[in-house]
Amino acid sequence: MRIRGWMGRADQTTKVKGMFVTPGQVGQVLKRHPEILRARLVVDFDDARNDRMTLHCEAVATDPAPLAAAVAATLREVCSLRGEVSLVAPASLPNDGKVIEDTRKYE
């Protein structure tokens, strides 16, 4: 009889499009943009079952469009992957300690 407990990774490192993305990389993006308070990287599938990553950021910015473009460029530079950026209102992200959330289901 096999023990069924831990299945998958124990940390938050996630593989996206064949490359590993770590919480430290998300932290590097946040250090480069001090107007971002907190962020969470969500990895899921698009309609064609391709990996998609979206960085949800709590930001205090008056003009969100240039900030979103700058954060997307930094994300691509740090992670070597293209990702979307979604700016959300402060205190709207859950405060559960997760930096990377993988919502993909392999069935």
N, C-alpha and C positions, 0 to 999 in steps of 0.2 A: 504494500500500500504506500503510495507517495504522499508526502506531506504537501498540502496545498496551502501556501501562505503567501509569501512574497512572489509576485509574478511580475517580471519586468525590472526596471531600474529602481534603485532605492533613492537616488538623488533626482534633481530636476533637469539634468542634462538631457537634451532631446535631439534626435537626428532629424534634420529637415533637408530634403532633397539630397541626401547622401552626405551631408556635413553636420557635425555636432555643433549645437548652440548651447552655451552654458550660461548660468546666471551671472557670472563674472562679465561676460560680454554685454549683457543688458546693463550692468552696472557701469561699464565704460561709456555706454551711450548716455546714461543719466549724468555722469560727471561732466560731459561735454556740453550739456544743456541745463544750466542751473534753474531755469524757469519751470522745469518738470519736477513735480513733487514726488510722485510715485508712478510706477509703470508695471505693466504685466504683459508678457508676451504670450499670445494665444496661438497655438498651432492646431490647424484643422484641415479638412479637405475642401476643395472647391467642387464645382459641379462635375468636373471630369475626374474626380478622385486624385487630383494632384495636391501635393503639400502646399499649404498657404499659411503664412505667419503674419499676424497683425499685432502691432505694439500699441496697447491702449495706455495712454498717458494722461495723468492728472496734471494739468498745466495752468499756470496763472499768466496768461498772455492776452494782450489786448487784440492782437491780430493773429488768428490761429493759422492762416494759410502759409505764411512764410516759415513759421515754426514747424509745421507738419512736414514741409518739404525739406527743411534742414535736418530734422530728426530722421527722416527716411534716408537721406544721403549718408548720415552718420551710421545708421543701422547697416546699410549696405557696405560701408567701408570697414566696420568692425567685424561683422559676421560673414562677409563675403556672400551674402544672400540678399535678394530683393524682398522687401516686406512692406506692408501697408502700415500707415500710422493713423490712429484714431484718437483725437483729443476729446477727453471727457471732463466733466465737471469735477472739481476737487471733492474728495471724500466719497466718490461714487464707486471706486474699486473696492473689492472685499479686502479686509485686513487679516488675512489668514497666513501670511508668510510666504505664499507662493510667488515666485518671480516668473516662472514659465509654467503654463498650463497646457497640457496636451489633451485635446478633446477628440482626437481621432479614434475611431472604433474599427478594429479589424475583425470582420465577421465572415 
